[in-house]
Amino acid sequence: MNARTDLSGIDIRAEIDRLRKERNAVILAHYYQKPEIQDLADFVGDSLELSRKAAETDAEVIAFCGVRFMAETAKILSPDKTVILPDMNAGCSLEDSCPPDQFAAFRAQHPDHIALTYINCSVEVKALSDIIVTSSSAEKILSQIPPEQKIIFGPDKHLGGYINRKMGRDMLLWPGVCIVHEAFSETELLKLKAQHPSAPVAAHPECPPHVLDHADYVGSTSGILQYAKDFDGDTLIVATEPHIIHQMEKAVPEKTFIGAPGADGNCNCNICPYMALNTLEKLYVALRDLEPRIEIAEDIRLKAKTSLDRMLAMASGTVGLGDLGPLRVTGD
């Protein structure tokens, strides 16, 4: 281990706090980060909510403990701030499923379609899109688009399919999936429901239809967290990345939260491997060296910001309530 990475004898938490002040940095943590990262962050939340909060601060440095597209969104909204990501390999299966060149070619094949694109995509795909949506703003935005307008929705086919079914639309879906939400097992979920017959199920719309069909509540991470606080009862089954349960237990410790199981009967396979790449040690090194750093060409940033600005304008009624939501959607 070289001098750059040998951290033996260092009080990592104390050094992070020192560097946070020295760098005038704000630390952001997504709900899917490990509890120890959530607990030292200045803000914990959904990806867009975090980027908007960081933009409103006077911080010179944004340390985004999440995945790459989230840090890119922070840079889009705060071009004059230095944005660092503890591990640049922290990507996203949805982003990976939608390479910009293939998305551009797909759009060219359907010139009469507009592109309504989920925020879980690269900055280059955002720049190729007409309107960005989050899981909680998608319905509000789609309701403002005439039914006759043809739409491409990407990269998440499960979120797009859920919206199609709920709103009676026929959007053309890009075939991407989130590997975390794809891993939930209907069979194991039904076994769990049988063990806890009075417990409702809260699910993220990135889950496949066979999981959403059993959900009592479908919504964004912020929406699921709010539902956890509000629902009547003492036990909730949670079908999204299980690290969000840390915030639920802090908010309502008297309730019990159970992660929905994967195919192996537990939720271990539903931990996001990309989010898990971020560690306290990597956060310390990133703050120390101001690397890895997010850099975006200005022409791409401005195009991507245009699609984000359209979303903010169309969903203005929900801004400030958490990831532009939550729009509460109960299962059919």
Long-range contacts (C-beta under 8 A, 24 or more apart in sequence): 4-285, 5-285, 7-281, 7-284, 7-285, 10-284, 12-280, 12-281, 12-284, 13-40, 13-280, 15-284, 15-288, 16-40, 16-280, 16-283, 16-284, 16-287, 19-284, 19-287, 19-288, 20-63, 20-287, 23-60, 23-61, 23-287, 23-290, 24-58, 24-59, 24-60, 24-61, 25-59, 25-60, 25-61, 25-62, 25-63, 25-287, 26-54, 26-57, 26-59, 26-61, 26-62, 26-63, 27-63, 27-65, 27-283, 28-53, 28-54, 28-62, 28-63, 28-64, 28-65, 28-66, 28-74, 29-65, 29-66, 30-65, 30-66, 30-67, 30-70, 30-275, 31-221, 31-225, 31-241, 31-243, 31-244, 31-247, 32-66, 32-221, 32-241, 32-243, 32-244, 32-272, 32-275, 33-65, 33-66, 33-243, 33-275, 33-278, 34-243, 34-276, 34-278, 34-279, 35-243, 35-246, 36-280, 37-65, 37-278, 37-279, 37-280, 37-283, 38-243, 38-246, 38-247, 40-280, 41-65, 44-247, 45-222, 45-322, 45-323, 46-134, 46-220, 46-221, 46-222, 46-322, 46-323, 47-73, 47-119, 47-120, 47-134, 47-323, 48-73, 48-119, 48-134, 48-323, 48-324, 49-222, 49-322, 49-323, 49-324, 50-74, 51-76, 51-77, 51-78, 52-77, 54-78, 54-81, 55-81, 61-287, 61-290, 63-283, 63-286, 63-287, 64-294, 65-278, 65-283, 66-90, 66-275, 66-278, 67-91, 67-92, 67-95, 67-272, 67-274, 67-275, 68-92, 68-95, 68-122, 68-294, 69-95, 69-119, 69-120, 69-121, 69-122, 69-123, 71-294, 72-122, 72-123, 72-294, 72-296, 72-304, 73-119, 73-123, 73-308, 74-294, 75-123, 75-294, 75-295, 75-296, 75-301, 76-123, 76-126, 76-296, 76-301, 76-304, 76-305, 76-308, 77-305, 77-308, 79-296, 79-298, 79-301, 82-290, 82-293, 83-293, 83-294, 84-286, 84-287, 84-290, 84-291, 84-292, 84-293, 84-294, 85-278, 85-286, 85-292, 85-294, 86-277, 86-278, 86-279, 86-282, 86-283, 86-285, 86-286, 86-292, 87-277, 87-278, 87-279, 87-282, 87-292, 88-292, 89-274, 89-277, 90-274, 90-275, 90-277, 90-278, 91-274, 92-120, 92-178, 92-274, 93-176, 93-177, 93-178, 93-179, 93-180, 93-274, 94-118, 94-120, 94-121, 94-155, 94-156, 94-176, 94-177, 94-178, 94-206, 95-120, 95-121, 95-122, 95-125, 95-155, 97-155, 97-174, 97-175, 97-176, 97-177, 98-122, 98-125, 98-154, 98-155, 98-174, 98-176, 100-124, 100-125, 100-128, 103-128, 103-154, 103-155, 103-174, 104-128, 106-152, 106-174, 107-152, 110-150, 110-152, 110-172, 112-150, 113-150, 113-151, 113-152, 113-172, 114-145, 114-149, 114-150, 114-151, 114-152, 115-151, 115-152, 115-154, 116-141, 116-142, 116-145, 116-151, 116-152, 116-153, 116-171, 117-152, 117-153, 117-154, 117-155, 117-307, 118-153, 118-154, 118-155, 118-156, 118-159, 118-160, 120-155, 120-156, 120-178, 121-154, 121-155, 123-296, 123-300, 123-301, 123-304, 124-300, 124-304, 125-154, 125-155, 126-303, 126-304, 126-307, 126-308, 127-300, 127-301, 127-303, 127-304, 127-307, 128-303, 129-307, 130-307, 130-310, 131-307, 131-310, 131-311, 131-314, 132-307, 132-308, 132-310, 132-311, 133-311, 134-220, 134-311, 134-323, 134-324, 134-325, 135-159, 135-204, 135-205, 135-206, 135-219, 135-220, 135-221, 135-223, 135-323, 135-325, 136-219, 136-220, 136-222, 136-223, 136-318, 136-322, 136-323, 136-324, 136-325, 136-326, 136-327, 137-311, 137-314, 137-315, 137-318, 137-323, 137-324, 137-325, 137-327, 138-163, 139-163, 139-166, 139-167, 139-327, 139-329, 140-314, 140-315, 140-317, 140-318, 140-324, 140-327, 141-311, 141-314, 141-315, 142-167, 142-169, 143-167, 144-314, 156-206, 158-182, 158-205, 158-206, 158-207, 158-208, 158-209, 158-212, 159-205, 159-206, 161-209, 162-205, 162-209, 162-212, 162-218, 163-205, 165-209, 165-332, 166-329, 166-332, 177-206, 177-208, 178-206, 179-272, 179-273, 180-206, 180-240, 180-241, 180-270, 180-271, 180-272, 181-206, 181-207, 181-208, 181-211, 181-239, 181-240, 181-270, 182-207, 182-208, 183-262, 183-263, 183-269, 183-270, 184-208, 184-211, 184-239, 184-260, 184-261, 184-262, 184-270, 185-261, 185-262, 185-263, 185-265, 186-210, 186-211, 186-214, 188-260, 188-261, 188-262, 188-263, 188-265, 189-214, 189-237, 189-239, 189-260, 189-261, 190-214, 191-261, 191-265, 192-237, 192-258, 192-260, 192-261, 193-237, 196-235, 196-237, 196-258, 198-233, 198-235, 199-233, 199-235, 199-236, 199-237, 199-258, 200-231, 200-233, 200-236, 200-237, 201-236, 201-237, 201-238, 201-239, 201-260, 202-227, 202-228, 202-231, 202-236, 202-237, 202-238, 202-239, 202-240, 203-239, 203-240, 203-260, 204-239, 204-240, 205-329, 206-240, 207-239, 207-240, 211-239, 211-260, 212-331, 213-331, 214-331, 215-239, 215-331, 216-330, 216-331, 217-328, 217-329, 217-330, 217-331, 218-329, 218-330, 218-331, 219-325, 219-326, 219-327, 219-328, 219-329, 220-322, 220-323, 220-325, 220-326, 220-327, 221-323, 222-321, 222-322, 222-323, 222-325, 222-326, 223-322, 223-323, 223-325, 223-326, 223-327, 223-328, 223-329, 224-326, 225-251, 225-322, 226-322, 226-326, 227-326, 227-328, 228-252, 228-255, 228-257, 241-270, 241-271, 241-272, 241-275, 242-267, 242-270, 242-271, 243-271, 243-272, 243-275
